[in-house]
């Protein structure tokens, strides 16, 4: 089974009409984290020269193709039939990106082929996730000494 899906994008960074520029970005989906989508920016386009990755719900990305969506640091909405807007807010500032809707749809279709909507729970290992959260090497039975 395909475990990682990525979609290279050309995103328009909307600063002001005179300062808009096209930047590279990649949408990433990992079956091991089936509820999440990631939007990665290479070091060459970031302010501090390090790769930046934003993680948000795959459902948010899908909903944003149809209607304004998001209530946290990531907002997504349609901009006509051919464009999708993503707003990323951080303590440093706000970035407004315009993507081709077709690229986002292709990415989502590929991710839904790997992990269909509603079946994400089958790909989540709660014991491993809890162990990682607690800083343990692996799940313990209640019978082992700690």
C-alpha positions in Angstrom: 0.0 0.0 0.0 1.1 3.5 -0.8 2.0 5.2 2.5 3.0 8.7 1.5 1.4 10.9 -1.2 2.8 14.2 -2.2 1.7 16.8 -4.7 4.1 19.5 -5.8 2.4 22.9 -6.2 3.0 26.3 -7.4 1.4 28.6 -4.8 0.9 32.3 -5.3 1.9 34.1 -2.1 -0.5 37.1 -2.0 1.2 40.0 -0.2 -0.1 42.9 -2.3 -0.9 43.1 -6.0 2.6 44.5 -6.7 4.4 42.0 -4.5 2.6 38.7 -5.2 5.1 35.9 -6.1 4.9 32.3 -7.0 6.5 29.9 -4.6 7.1 26.1 -4.4 5.0 24.1 -2.0 4.1 20.5 -1.5 0.9 18.9 -0.1 1.8 15.7 1.8 -0.5 12.9 3.1 0.8 10.0 5.2 -1.4 6.9 5.8 0.2 6.6 9.3 -1.4 9.9 10.2 -4.7 9.5 8.2 -6.6 12.5 9.5 -3.9 15.0 8.6 -2.7 16.8 5.5 0.6 18.7 5.5 1.7 21.8 3.5 5.4 22.0 3.2 7.5 25.0 2.1 11.2 24.5 1.2 13.9 26.5 3.0 14.5 28.6 -0.1 11.1 30.3 0.3 10.9 30.8 4.0 12.0 33.9 6.1 14.4 32.0 8.2 15.8 29.7 5.6 14.4 26.5 7.1 11.8 24.1 5.7 8.3 24.9 7.2 5.5 22.3 7.4 2.0 23.2 8.4 -0.2 20.3 9.6 -4.0 20.5 9.5 -7.1 18.3 9.0 -7.5 16.6 5.6 -11.3 17.3 6.1 -10.6 21.0 6.4 -8.8 21.0 3.0 -11.7 19.2 1.4 -14.4 21.4 3.0 -12.5 24.5 1.9 -12.9 23.5 -1.7 -16.7 24.1 -1.3 -17.1 26.8 1.4 -15.0 28.9 3.8 -13.7 26.5 6.4 -11.4 26.7 9.4 -11.5 28.3 12.8 -7.9 28.2 14.0 -4.6 29.0 12.4 -5.5 27.5 9.0 -8.4 28.7 6.9 -9.4 27.4 3.4 -12.0 28.8 1.0 -12.8 28.6 -2.7 -11.8 31.6 -4.9 -13.9 31.1 -8.0 -13.9 27.7 -9.8 -10.2 27.4 -10.4 -8.5 28.7 -7.3 -8.4 27.8 -3.6 -7.2 30.1 -0.9 -5.3 29.1 2.2 -4.6 31.5 5.0 -1.9 30.5 7.6 -1.7 32.5 10.8 1.2 32.4 13.2 2.7 34.7 15.9 5.1 35.9 13.2 2.4 36.9 10.8 -0.2 35.7 8.2 0.5 34.2 4.8 -2.2 34.1 2.2 -1.7 31.5 -0.6 -3.6 30.9 -3.8 -3.5 27.3 -5.2 -4.9 25.7 -8.3 -8.1 23.9 -7.2 -7.4 21.1 -9.6 -4.0 20.3 -7.8 -5.8 20.2 -4.4 -8.5 18.0 -5.8 -6.0 15.6 -7.3 -4.1 15.4 -4.0 -7.3 14.7 -2.1 -8.4 12.1 -4.6 -5.1 10.3 -4.3 -5.3 10.5 -0.5 -8.9 9.1 -0.5 -7.7 6.2 -2.7 -5.1 5.4 0.0 -7.4 5.9 3.0 -11.1 6.4 2.2 -13.0 9.0 4.2 -14.5 7.4 7.2 -11.9 4.6 7.4 -9.1 6.6 8.9 -9.6 4.8 12.3 -8.3 1.6 10.7 -4.9 3.2 10.2 -4.5 4.7 13.6 -2.4 2.8 16.2 -3.6 4.3 19.4 -1.2 2.3 21.6 1.8 3.5 19.6 0.5 7.1 19.6 -0.1 7.1 23.3 3.3 5.6 24.0 4.9 8.3 21.8 2.9 11.0 23.6 4.1 9.6 27.0 7.7 9.2 25.9 7.6 5.4 26.2 9.3 2.9 23.9 6.1 1.0 23.4 2.8 0.0 24.9 2.9 -1.8 28.3 0.6 -4.4 29.7 -0.5 -3.7 33.2 1.6 -6.7 34.4 5.1 -5.4 33.7 7.1 -3.5 36.3 7.7 0.1 35.6 
